[in-house]
């Protein structure tokens, strides 16, 4: 389940990056770097089971521009990846949005299963 969620999230992020890229070598390298980072980020944050304690439709997106998210942005801005803290925050938000979309699908499926089980 975890690998499937991670693959789906990475695919959504890849599509987003592809739509935003200008199809240059630099953009391709940056997109690859971001996907590698996203892979590591998702490994560190995904659980085997979804957390249904909070409705993901109501979850506010984090403000990755805040100082408390500096450690999450830092790997993207070091090593001459040519990514600003602002762009790193946007990329982290894109990862969060992709995961939230998957969480919403799982939430809806869980609710549907509960309705069917009650009938």
N, C-alpha and C positions, 0 to 999 in steps of 0.2 A: 504494500500500500504506500509506504513511504517513497520508494523509488518511483512509482507511478505519479505520485503528486509532484515530486521533484522534477521529473521529466516534463510533465504538463506545464509547470511553472516556468521552466527554462524555455520551453517552446513558445509560450506566450511572450516572454521577455525577448526572445530572438526575433519574433515577428515585430515587436515594438521597435527594437533597435534597427531592424532592416528598413522599416517604414521611415525612420528618422535619419538614416544615414544618407550621405551624399555620394555613396559608392566610390570612395577613394581608398587607396591603400591605408592611409592613416585611419580612416573611419573603420575599415575592416579590422585593423589591428586593435583599435580601441574596443570594438564590439566583441572581439574574441576575448580580450582581457576582462571586459565586464561580465561576459558569460562564465568565465573561469571563476571570477570573484563570486558571482551569483551562486554558482554550484557550491562553493565553500560556505557561503552565507546560509544557503538552504540546508546544507548538511548540519550546520550548527543550530538551526532554529526549528526544523520540522520535527514533530513527534510522530510516533508510529500511529497513534490514534488522534483523530481531530478533537479539539476541545469545544464541546457544545455548551460551555458555561455562558458564553456570550454570543448573541446573534451577530454574525459577521456582516449582515446588512446594515447594522447600526454601529459598527466599529468605526471610530474616527481614524483617518489616516495619521500616522505619526509625522511630526515635523522634523524631518531628518536634518534640517538646517540648524537645529538647536545645539548648543554646546555639549549637551549630554550624549549626543550621537557622534561626536568627533571621532571616537575610536572605531565606529562603523564606517565612517567616511575615509579615514586616514589611509587604509590600504589602496584606495582608488586614486589618491592624489600624490602619493609618493612614487618614487622610481620613474619619474618623467613620463607618466602615462598621459600627460597633457589634459588632465581632468581637474577642473576647479572644485572647490568644496561645494559650490552651488550645484554644479552638474552632478557631482557624486550624490548629493542629497536627492536630486531628481531621479537618478538611476536607482537608488535605494527605494524611493517611493514607487517606482515602476515594478520593482521586485515585490514590494509589499502588495501593490494592487493586483499583480498576477496571482499571488498566493491568496489574497482575499477573494478573488473571483472563484478560485477552486474551493475555498472554504464555504462560500455562498452556495455553490452547487451541492457540496456535501450536506450543508445545513438543510437545503430544500429537499434533498433526497431523504434525509433522516426524518424530517417532518412528514413527508409523504408516506414513508414506511410506518410511522406511528399512526397516521390516519388509517391506513389500510389494516394495520394490526388491530385497531379499535373497532373495525367494522365486522 
